[in-house]
Each structure stands twice: as C-alpha cells, then as structure tokens.
C-alpha cells in the first residue's frame, strides 16, 4: 500500500541544534529511494508502507548511534485506494483552487 507521511523526528538531550540529525535522516530516506519534501518542521515522505516505515526505523537507529539518548517522533499519514495521488498532486489541487 502506498502512503504519504509527514514525519518529525526530534532527538532529545543533544542541545538546540538538530540539523545534523535531520541531515542523517534525509540521507536515509533518499538512500531508500523514497520521494521526500523537507519542510521547516519535518519531512513529507511518499512511498510503499513497508519501505517508508523501515526507513523511519533506520532513522531512529542512526540518530541514536550518533548520540541522541532519546527521540520523540510525530507521524501523520494518509492512504488512498480510489486513485494514485502524489504530494505534488495534493499541492496543485489546492493551488488551482487559489487561482494560481
């Protein structure tokens, strides 16, 4: 099943700068062949359910490996079976309704 996920992985106990941890997760998601869209508070990920969640698990493992003693993650997801829909499709639909 295809899934669209908005994920925010937040290391705890590593100080205030989190960009090195975000970068490590972005690398893992890309290496998994998943389509991603980084935003200010997380990453949108598009792909097969198992592949997406396997990559999120690998992100957790990597973030722990590089020093985070604790992680909190927020995941919002959506699935659709009536038609194929990409992240770009969803954005274009809203933009069209806004007259763009």
Secondary structure, 3 states (H helix, E strand, C coil): CEEEEEEEEEEECCCCCCHHHHHHHHHHHHHCCCEEEEECCEEEEEEEHHHHHHHHHHHHHHHHHCCCCEEEEEEEEECCCCCCCCHHHHHHHHHHHCCC
